[in-house]
Amino acid sequence: MSEIPYKIYLSENEIPTAWYNVRADMKNKPAPLLNPGTGEPLKAEDLYPIFCEELSKQEMNNDDQWIDIPGEIVDFYKMYRPSPLVRAYCLEKELDTPAHIYYKFEGNNTSGSHKLNSAIAQAYYAKKQGLKGVTTETGAGQWGTALSMATAYFGLDCQVYMVKVSYEQKPFRREVMRTYGATVTPSPSMSTNVGRKINEEFPGTNGSLGCAISEAVEAATSQEGYRYVLGSVLSQVLLHQSVIGLEAKAALDKYGIKADTIIGCAGGGSNLGGLISPFVGQMLRGEADYDIIAVEPASCPSLTRGSYVYDFCDTGRVCPLAKMYTLGSNFMPAPNHAGGLRYHGMSSIVSQLYDDKLIRATSVKQTDVFAAAEKFARVEGILPAPESSHAIKVAIDEALKCKETGEAKNIVFGLTGTGYFDLVAYQKYNDGIMDDYIPTDEEIAKSLAQCPKI
Ligand SMILES: *Cc1c(COP(=O)(O)O)cnc(C)c1O
């Protein structure tokens, strides 16, 4: 077989020591966040009551190409990084394709996803600022798990508002968070004003991510020594996730491999943004060219069917306004949607890169995603997260195209995590009771009509 190993590992001292900030190389910068009350662009100081100061500065930093990773964060990264870049020899054989397929596997830690890369950074800056703790929301629970691991490491309190339906249906994730010392509250709760109000208005509600965000923000701003943290969408999160792309690029460079196609799943855009940042940087500087594909669910298609406008980041409308590809902050994917990636908007960095046609996007149906997940699991041995499987689906499609054209393209995709906590979704697929709901143009137009007029 070829001299390229199944797993390309970097050594510990090849872990990046600086995050790459792609905004510094973007000619068209992402649009600024706006104050939801006044419509004025926000400054870093305006965010201090909600976010840690250092993270607020990173959020606004369009200029510094490199930002040093503090040594304590690098040390934590050493426990589970560098993550392997795997050559999918067995999948290539199964597909009988001339393409070379590689995946960057981020599921090798207890949170089971890439989210720990940013959680540890956000917990570090909260600790450094002398805070007592942080608050956040979680839907399916990957972010809450990653954050509780990070806060346990730094001895911070962690309060997680977990969407009520997930709290009840995903007791195992909840117990992992509690094992790491987090307090997990089903949302809407009776412990915040907004929670009590929603419970009064909609008795027996199952909760939503939008509502949990509003509760977590209220909890942060009403307790001394607390700030709110978020696991995706924000530019600071994409910055931290650049470790994925920097390592992937270093591993490829080590073997003289030039990627042709780079694929990532896109929910809020953080793993995709992190994976592609160094490669997009080369494109922006005119050094190289890549075909970059963002993959989203057909049931929550913000890039492919949304509008590029200012919108609310949360249903409760307490967070700053962001210009992004969005389906409208009231958009809810159909209840049968099991594949994750259910945020209504998209990172403003990814949105701008897409609008500038540096990357393209496609959407895939969930039954096709689970079929791809199963094919992958059976030959590559990893049970992939449903979110990650969106990227698998398109990597397989691209490899099959190569079979027709005879091209030996190098296809790289992000395998963001494992699917051990998603077995109810796999069960639905295995029982043949999973279906595909694709929103109509009317539904999307109705929800987009509620975006603020700016
Ligand atoms: C959260 C999550 C995603 C989607 O989030 P992004 O911010 O779009 O990266 C993808 N895969 C896994 C495993 C996740 O936990």
PDBQT file of the ligand as one rigid body, heavy atoms in Angstrom, charges set to zero:
ROOT
HETATM    1  C1  LIG A 501     -22.281  21.059  17.600  1.00  0.00    +0.000 C 
HETATM    2  C2  LIG A 501     -21.810  20.084  16.618  1.00  0.00    +0.000 A 
HETATM    3  C3  LIG A 501     -21.755  20.387  15.240  1.00  0.00    +0.000 A 
HETATM    4  C4  LIG A 501     -22.265  21.654  14.644  1.00  0.00    +0.000 C 
HETATM    5  O1  LIG A 501     -21.771  22.856  15.124  1.00  0.00    +0.000 OA
HETATM    6  P1  LIG A 501     -20.894  23.846  14.244  1.00  0.00    +0.000 P 
HETATM    7  O2  LIG A 501     -20.743  25.032  15.086  1.00  0.00    +0.000 OA
HETATM    8  O3  LIG A 501     -21.628  24.098  12.964  1.00  0.00    +0.000 OA
HETATM    9  O4  LIG A 501     -19.617  23.156  14.008  1.00  0.00    +0.000 OA
HETATM   10  C5  LIG A 501     -21.243  19.441  14.383  1.00  0.00    +0.000 A 
HETATM   11  N1  LIG A 501     -20.829  18.245  14.822  1.00  0.00    +0.000 NA
HETATM   12  C6  LIG A 501     -20.876  17.912  16.132  1.00  0.00    +0.000 A 
HETATM   13  C7  LIG A 501     -20.433  16.550  16.545  1.00  0.00    +0.000 C 
HETATM   14  C8  LIG A 501     -21.366  18.817  17.065  1.00  0.00    +0.000 A 
HETATM   15  O5  LIG A 501     -21.407  18.493  18.357  1.00  0.00    +0.000 OA
ENDROOT
TORSDOF 0
